[in-house]
Amino acid sequence: MGNKLVVITGGSKGIGRSLLEKFSQKGYDVVTCARNTDGSKWEGNVIMKSVDMSKRSEVLSFAASIKELKRKIDVLINNVGVFIPGDISDEPDGQLEKQMDTNLYSAYYLTRELLPIMNAGHIFNICSTASVGPYENGSSYSITKYALLGFSHNLREELKERGIRVTAILPGNTLTPSWGETDIPEKKFIKSEDVANSIYDLVQLSPNTNVEQMLIQPQFKA
């Protein structure tokens, strides 16, 4: 590995998979992770590690394995997330905590661990339209995504003097395997490739420019 390095969490499917494919095709070396893989795999310029990002111990272990590469990171994309449907009034105990562990704390702990080995590059946090408004049948999910957006804004202020840009990406409904056998028309979804292309393009902006927040919606909303 001798190219620029990007770290992407949750790279096995959906937006994460599209990001992995985009950056690797553009010549980046990629380190990524997913919960359901067989240990560590290395194919071409991509290292895939088995990590449950909802567990702090595994997040820290993942960060340690990246540090062992003795490389500087150019792009960090906190993409991993989980959606569990439910309403605040009647959802099972622990539902908020489980989503908070995955959607917020994974990004918080991984970023803290990797900042010492980051170049003057770019950090992306994959938030959601649920970061800026209530989400039907997904209240606790929305709470965690509001928190992730707040994390992004604070990180942006802290890191600007180091030349590290921070961008919050807020996608609307994106056509990924998590939707299963939905009967919603395809035209009411964003393509995950479009999110990946947008993120890659933001990395190419001059160092003097930072897009702090990008809201991406389907042309025809569901």
N, C-alpha and C positions, 0 to 999 in steps of 0.2 A: 504494500500500500504506500503510495507516494503522492497522491492527489489531495485536494481539499477534502475535509472530513465533515460529514453531516451525521448527526445522531437523531434518529426518529423513533419515538416510542409507538408501539402498536402497529408494526409494519406488515402484518400478515394479510390484512384485508382492508377494504374500504378506502378511506382517504389516505391512511397510512401506506397501504400497498401502492396506491397511485403516486405518492410522494417518493417512495423507495424507487419505483421504476423511473420516474422523471429524473431524479438526481443521479442515479447510477448511469442512466443513458447519457447524461451531460458530463460524465467523467468524474463525478464525486465518488469517493469511497464512502460507504454507508455502514453504520452500525445501527442495528435495530433489534427489536425484541417483540415477543408475543408470548402469551400464556401457554399456548398449545404447540410446542415444537419439541423435537428430540434433542435436548441439550443445546449445544452450539453448532451452527452450520456456517460454512464459509463457501460461498459460490461467487466466483469472479471477484468483484470489488464490493461484495455485500457480506457482512457478518450478521447472522441472525441468532439471537440468544433466547433461551427459555426463561421468562421472567413473569412473575405475577406482580404487576405494578401496584396492586392494592395493598401489598405488604411492604412496610418500610424496610425491613431487613433485606428483602430481595432487590428493592430499589438501590439501596446502598451497595449491595454486592454487584449489581449491574454497573453502577458508577465506578466501582473499584476495577472491574474488568476493562472498562474503557481507559482508565488511567494507566493500566498496564501496557497499553499500546504505545505509550510514550509519544503521543501525538497531540497537536493542538486542534481544537474543534472550531470550525468555521461557522457552522449552522447547527442549532439545536431546535428540534420541533417536538414540543410536548403535545402529542396527538392522542395518546391513549385515553379512553373514556368508556363509561358505562351508563346506560339508561335503563332505569327500572320504573315502570309506570306506577302511578299511585297519587293519592291526594293526602295532604297533611293531616286531615281529620281522621282518616281511617287506615293509613298505610301501616304495615307491620313495624314494630320496634326494630331499630337498627338499619332501616332502609336509607335514611339520610346519611348515617355514618359510613355505610358501605360505599355509597356513591361519592362521598367526600374523600374517602381514602383513595379512590381511583382517579376522580376527576380533578381534585385539587392537590392533595398531599403528594401524589406521585410527581407532579410538576414541581412543587415546592422543594422537595428533598433532592430530586435529581438535579435541578438547576443549581441549588446551593453547592452540591458536590462537584459539579462540572465547571462552575465559573472560574476557578483558578487555572483551568487549562483551556480557556476560550480565547481565541484571537479577537481582534476588533471585528466581530462578525454580526450574526443576527440570531435572535431567539424568537420563535413563534409559539404562541399558545393557542391551540384549537379550542375556541370557546363555542358559542352557539347563538342563534337568535334568542334562545332562552336566557342569555346573559343580560338581555336588555328589556325583557318583558315576561309576563306570566306565561306558563306553558301548560296547556290543557292536559290533565292526567299525568303531569310530570312535575309537580311542585318542588319536591326535594331535588330532583335533577336540576331544575332551574336555579334553586338556591346555590348549588355547587358551581354552576356555570357563572352566576353573578360573582361568586367569590374568585373564580379563576380570572375573570375580567379585572377585578380589583387588584389581584396579584400582578397581572400584566402591566397595569398602569403604574403601580408602585415600582416595579422592576425597571420600567422604562426611565423613570426619574433617577433611580439609583445608578444606572449603568451608562447614561449618555456621555458622561465625562470619560469613560473608558473606551468610547467608540463602539459600544455594542448596541445595536438597534433592537428594539423589542416591538413586536406587532401582535395584536390580538386578531385572530381570524374568526368571524362569526358567520358560519354557514347556516342557511336554512335547511329544509329537508333535502338530504343528499342520498342518492340511490346507492345504497350499500347493502350487504347481506343481512344487516340487522333488521331490515324491514321485512324480510321473509317473503311470504306470498301475499303481498299487498295488492289491493284492487285499485289503488290510486294510479291514475294515468302517468306514464313515464314523463310526460311533458311538465308535470308539476314537481319534478325533482331536479336538483342540481346534479351534474355528473362529477364524480370524485376527481376525475382527470382535470376538470376545470379548476377545482380548488388547488390541486397540485401545481398546475400551470401558473395560477395567480401567485402562489407563494414563491415559486422559482423566479418569476419576473420581479418580485419585490426584492429578492436578494441581489438582483443585478443593478438596482438603483445606485446612484452615487452615494458615497459615505455621508454626504451632507444632507441626505433626504431620508426621512423615516415616516412610513405610513403607520400611524399608531394603532389604527383600528380599521378593519375592512369587513363590511357587511355584504354577504353574498346571498342573494335570494333567487329562487326559481322565477323565470319570467312569468309563469302562471302559477300562483300560489295555490296550495291545496286548500 
